[in-house]
Amino acid sequence: MKILVDADATPAKALIEQVARRHAVPLVFVANHNHTLHSEYARLVVVDADNDAADYRLVSIVASGDIVITQDYGLAALMLAKEANVIHPNGWTYTNANIEEKLAQRHQAAKERRRTGRFSHIRPRKNKDDQKLIAVLTALIQDKRGKPRHD
């Protein structure tokens, strides 16, 4: 098991790194060369700036049972098909039961942006988002290792 992070658009990379290090789980950040990454723990994979280059690399290196962290619903769908565990940076999990709805929402939002020319405002990240991400990621690691949770 390893943790793969779509580092082009995922906030809270430092928190993810702390959890990975605490549980001694290999961590890989994948981003295009327009992003500056630093880590003393994670393996850093830098790809071309082409659209979706980071996504393609993530798809090529994921294995069944890995944990993937991404905001990208399309990438999440691909990762679920590869039997990965997929977490949104706000701490909720993508599942086969909710991915179709998420993809439909993404499609509707894209149609609305094309129609109006307006892009929605991304809400600021809150402390509760960080706490939920830490809790969900920690619980998933413990579940995969068969260890009891200490919630």
WOSULZI-V464147 format. One record per residue. N is the residue number from 0. RES is the residue in three letters. SS is DSSP state (~ for helix, > for strand, _ for the rest). PHI is phi in radians with two decimals (999 if undefined). Layout:
BEGIN
n=N res=RES ss=SS phi=PHI
n=N res=RES ss=SS phi=PHI
END
This chain:
BEGIN
n=0 res=MET ss=_ phi=999
n=1 res=LYS ss=> phi=-2.40
n=2 res=ILE ss=> phi=-1.85
n=3 res=LEU ss=> phi=-1.96
n=4 res=VAL ss=> phi=-2.13
n=5 res=ASP ss=> phi=-1.29
n=6 res=ALA ss=_ phi=-1.39
n=7 res=ASP ss=_ phi=-1.10
n=8 res=ALA ss=_ phi=-2.36
n=9 res=THR ss=_ phi=-1.65
n=10 res=PRO ss=_ phi=-1.35
n=11 res=ALA ss=_ phi=1.15
n=12 res=LYS ss=~ phi=-1.06
n=13 res=ALA ss=~ phi=-1.12
n=14 res=LEU ss=~ phi=-1.15
n=15 res=ILE ss=~ phi=-1.06
n=16 res=GLU ss=~ phi=-1.09
n=17 res=GLN ss=~ phi=-1.06
n=18 res=VAL ss=~ phi=-1.14
n=19 res=ALA ss=~ phi=-1.05
n=20 res=ARG ss=~ phi=-1.13
n=21 res=ARG ss=~ phi=-1.03
n=22 res=HIS ss=_ phi=-1.79
n=23 res=ALA ss=_ phi=0.94
n=24 res=VAL ss=_ phi=-1.79
n=25 res=PRO ss=> phi=-0.99
n=26 res=LEU ss=> phi=-2.26
n=27 res=VAL ss=> phi=-2.27
n=28 res=PHE ss=> phi=-1.75
n=29 res=VAL ss=> phi=-2.09
n=30 res=ALA ss=> phi=-2.63
n=31 res=ASN ss=> phi=-1.41
n=32 res=HIS ss=_ phi=-1.23
n=33 res=ASN ss=_ phi=-1.39
n=34 res=HIS ss=_ phi=-1.88
n=35 res=THR ss=_ phi=-1.71
n=36 res=LEU ss=_ phi=-2.02
n=37 res=HIS ss=_ phi=-2.40
n=38 res=SER ss=_ phi=-2.86
n=39 res=GLU ss=_ phi=-1.62
n=40 res=TYR ss=_ phi=-2.05
n=41 res=ALA ss=_ phi=-1.35
n=42 res=ARG ss=> phi=-1.43
n=43 res=LEU ss=> phi=-1.81
n=44 res=VAL ss=> phi=-2.03
n=45 res=VAL ss=> phi=-1.92
n=46 res=VAL ss=> phi=-2.08
n=47 res=ASP ss=_ phi=-1.02
n=48 res=ALA ss=_ phi=-1.46
n=49 res=ASP ss=_ phi=-1.01
n=50 res=ASN ss=_ phi=-0.97
n=51 res=ASP ss=_ phi=1.18
n=52 res=ALA ss=~ phi=-1.06
n=53 res=ALA ss=~ phi=-1.13
n=54 res=ASP ss=~ phi=-1.07
n=55 res=TYR ss=~ phi=-1.07
n=56 res=ARG ss=~ phi=-1.16
n=57 res=LEU ss=~ phi=-1.05
n=58 res=VAL ss=~ phi=-1.07
n=59 res=SER ss=~ phi=-1.32
n=60 res=ILE ss=~ phi=-1.93
n=61 res=VAL ss=_ phi=-1.28
n=62 res=ALA ss=_ phi=-2.20
n=63 res=SER ss=_ phi=-0.94
n=64 res=GLY ss=_ phi=1.60
n=65 res=ASP ss=_ phi=-1.18
n=66 res=ILE ss=> phi=-1.92
n=67 res=VAL ss=> phi=-2.08
n=68 res=ILE ss=> phi=-2.06
n=69 res=THR ss=_ phi=-2.73
n=70 res=GLN ss=_ phi=-1.65
n=71 res=ASP ss=_ phi=-1.46
n=72 res=TYR ss=~ phi=-1.12
n=73 res=GLY ss=~ phi=-1.12
n=74 res=LEU ss=~ phi=-1.11
n=75 res=ALA ss=~ phi=-1.03
n=76 res=ALA ss=~ phi=-1.08
n=77 res=LEU ss=~ phi=-1.11
n=78 res=MET ss=~ phi=-1.21
n=79 res=LEU ss=~ phi=-1.08
n=80 res=ALA ss=~ phi=-1.12
n=81 res=LYS ss=_ phi=-1.58
n=82 res=GLU ss=_ phi=1.12
n=83 res=ALA ss=_ phi=-1.57
n=84 res=ASN ss=> phi=-1.66
n=85 res=VAL ss=> phi=-2.09
n=86 res=ILE ss=> phi=-2.14
n=87 res=HIS ss=_ phi=-1.41
n=88 res=PRO ss=_ phi=-1.02
n=89 res=ASN ss=_ phi=-1.51
n=90 res=GLY ss=_ phi=1.70
n=91 res=TRP ss=_ phi=-1.77
n=92 res=THR ss=> phi=-1.78
n=93 res=TYR ss=> phi=-1.46
n=94 res=THR ss=_ phi=-2.38
n=95 res=ASN ss=_ phi=-1.10
n=96 res=ALA ss=_ phi=-1.37
n=97 res=ASN ss=_ phi=-1.94
n=98 res=ILE ss=~ phi=-1.20
n=99 res=GLU ss=~ phi=-1.10
n=100 res=GLU ss=~ phi=-1.11
n=101 res=LYS ss=~ phi=-1.10
n=102 res=LEU ss=~ phi=-1.14
n=103 res=ALA ss=~ phi=-1.14
n=104 res=GLN ss=~ phi=-1.09
n=105 res=ARG ss=~ phi=-1.10
n=106 res=HIS ss=~ phi=-1.10
n=107 res=GLN ss=~ phi=-1.09
n=108 res=ALA ss=~ phi=-1.12
n=109 res=ALA ss=~ phi=-1.13
n=110 res=LYS ss=~ phi=-1.07
n=111 res=GLU ss=~ phi=-1.13
n=112 res=ARG ss=~ phi=-1.10
n=113 res=ARG ss=~ phi=-1.14
n=114 res=ARG ss=~ phi=-1.21
n=115 res=THR ss=~ phi=-1.72
n=116 res=GLY ss=_ phi=1.31
n=117 res=ARG ss=_ phi=-1.86
n=118 res=PHE ss=_ phi=-1.88
n=119 res=SER ss=_ phi=-1.25
n=120 res=HIS ss=_ phi=-1.39
n=121 res=ILE ss=_ phi=-1.46
n=122 res=ARG ss=_ phi=-1.21
n=123 res=PRO ss=_ phi=-1.11
n=124 res=ARG ss=_ phi=-1.23
n=125 res=LYS ss=_ phi=-2.01
n=126 res=ASN ss=~ phi=-1.01
n=127 res=LYS ss=~ phi=-1.14
n=128 res=ASP ss=~ phi=-1.11
n=129 res=ASP ss=~ phi=-1.10
n=130 res=GLN ss=~ phi=-1.11
n=131 res=LYS ss=~ phi=-1.18
n=132 res=LEU ss=~ phi=-1.04
n=133 res=ILE ss=~ phi=-1.05
n=134 res=ALA ss=~ phi=-1.13
n=135 res=VAL ss=~ phi=-1.18
n=136 res=LEU ss=~ phi=-1.12
n=137 res=THR ss=~ phi=-1.09
n=138 res=ALA ss=~ phi=-1.08
n=139 res=LEU ss=~ phi=-1.13
n=140 res=ILE ss=~ phi=-1.05
n=141 res=GLN ss=~ phi=-1.11
n=142 res=ASP ss=~ phi=-1.08
n=143 res=LYS ss=~ phi=-1.18
n=144 res=ARG ss=~ phi=-1.59
n=145 res=GLY ss=_ phi=1.27
n=146 res=LYS ss=_ phi=-1.71
n=147 res=PRO ss=_ phi=-1.17
n=148 res=ARG ss=_ phi=-1.45
n=149 res=HIS ss=_ phi=-2.16
n=150 res=ASP ss=_ phi=-1.30
END
